[in-house]
Amino acid sequence: MKTLQGLCVYPGLAMAKIMRGALEADPATEAFTTIENEQSLFRKALALTESQIEAIKVSASKRLSKEEVEIFEAHRMMLTDPEYTEGIESEIQSGPSSAAMAVRKVTETFIQVLSLSSSEYLRERVADLKDISGRLIRNLHPQESGPTSEEPFIYVGVDIAPSDLIALSELQLKGVVLAKGGSTSHASILMKAMGIPSIITALEAEEWLQNTKAQGDIGFLDSAQGTFEINPSADRQAGYEKKLAEEEQQKQALQAWKSKPSKLKSGESLPLLANVGNQKQLDQSIAEGAEGVGLYRTEFLFLDRKSAPTLEEQTEIYLQAVRALKGKSLVVRTLDIGGDKQVSYMNLPKEENPFLGVRGLRLCLEREELFLTQIRALLKASEEGPIDIMFPMVTDPKELTQAFALIEPLKKPTMKVRWGMMLEVPQNIFMILELSKHVEFFSVGTNDLTQYLTACDRQNPNVQQLNDTYSPGILRAMAYLAREVKAARRELSICGEMAADQTLLPFVVGLGVNKLSMSARMVARQRARLAELKGSDCQALVDRILACSNRSQVLELLRTV
């Protein structure tokens, strides 16, 4: 038995035979024929690849949102970029090179440029370019068929192209394990959207693929724990089968919780909302029983485009959300570009530490026209229904003063808006009173707050274990800010991963937060868990946890509730 460890993309369990991802072929083995023949091969492959991408778009549109389908439109645009295609033809002519080698050389030049970017988002577009070039090279010899499987399987590969992921998802794909990958890669976005249990950065997977050629291996994936076991013993397989059966029973039992109120056993209400990034996810959140949207990530409206969305486009998108929710809570986060999310048309300068650079509200205040276009669209939509607008990455009250000076002339009495901010910057834990003079609510982004408090990049697998929400220091910081927000008489919600953590739920309840926002698929699970808890027990638990000195003590106490 071998165990691979990675980072969770989407939580879930799966046990099935392993489908091995092919290791990349070497185009250098392709023999050169003639310039005319190689260029003809390339042009035919180019046309075939474009038609395949169009077919993938059609297939994807049946299951994914418009924004997610646009990933493949971005692929088509990259594929037909004259600089790319003409570069390949020029390489064939001047090399002279085989079509396969020319595709490889020109692609590598583009990859070098993207790889040197300070933006993780742009660096992760390397995977998209590899998808396109790999498909082009395969289509030079189109008689080769794609992957097929008549039985359930878990895909294990170095990486996976979005187009291949769509193709595999139409078979009996149960899970994905990747040696590489990134949390904002297109493949990760699609795996989350389709609910595929998956892990990335399972570094030993590549070595296993290289050194093990046997077929018929069995794998068990527990992606929530970031583990993948290859060929577990018969006893362990039996245990996993039992675990899978229990999960299936739990899924069936949870269906009833989608329509129940979010209440503690002791009777107190605690609304459970959803984090979404587009209208399809919002519609899904309603179907999953969410009591509104606690975080609408608007940055996804700005990605994979040649220019920013217009006032009219944004207004229509926000109106769709308002109408779908029919008066339920809608909390919209203003543009949070920067850090791990970049857009090429904004021409942002290279930063050594983009997570600590110009992002969130900092960027919006530098790009006033971009910011005010979004604010105008949100305010216009709020005339039809209530919207809570919150600012990300606020550093101090001066930024809020500056933002509201820009916004004030745009306000009208008919607009139904509340203003709030994300709590992500550590110093704001000690500035709640001053900040509360500007806003009506706070939402804790526990992912970023934990990252900044621990000084650990949450996307770096080498320090992932240190980026720990069960650390007594993190929990003490949460308790302190909760007390400060309560003293300031403001509303407090949590919209990071902590909100969806069933183990931490008793502690979070004990803090006295007003709302929790999470992945829509976690709402029913958290609602069922909430119904097992008493408010007084949770409050007493907080004091005991704050006295802990290490993670083990924290977990031991949490397991008693």
Secondary structure, DSSP 8 states (H G I E B T S, - for coil): -EEEE-EEEE--EEEEEEEE------GGGS----HHHHHHHHHHHHHHHHHHHHHHHHHHHTTS-HHHHHHHHHHHHHHT-HHHHHHHHHHHHHTT--HHHHHHHHHHHHHHHHHT-S-HHHHTHHHHHHHHHHHHHHHTSTTS-----SS-EEEEES---HHHHHHHHTTTEEEEEESS--TTSHHHHHHHHHT--EEE--THHHHHHHH---S--EEEEEGGGTEEEES--HHHHHHHHHHHHHHHHHHHHHGGGGGS--B-TTS-B--EEEEESSHHHHHHHHHTT-SEEEEEEGGGGTSSSSS---HHHHHHHHHHHHHHHTTSEEEEE----BTTB--GGG-----SSGGGSS-THHHHHHSHHHHHHHHHHHHHHHTTS-EEEEESS--SHHHHHHHHHHHGGG--TT--EEEEEEE-SGGGGG-HHHHTTT-SEEEE-HHHHHHHHHT--TT-TTTGGGS-TTSHHHHHHHHHHHHHHHHTT-EEEE-SGGGG-TTTHHHHHHHT-SEEEE-GGGHHHHHHHHTT--HHHHHHHHHHHHT--SHHHHHHHHTT-
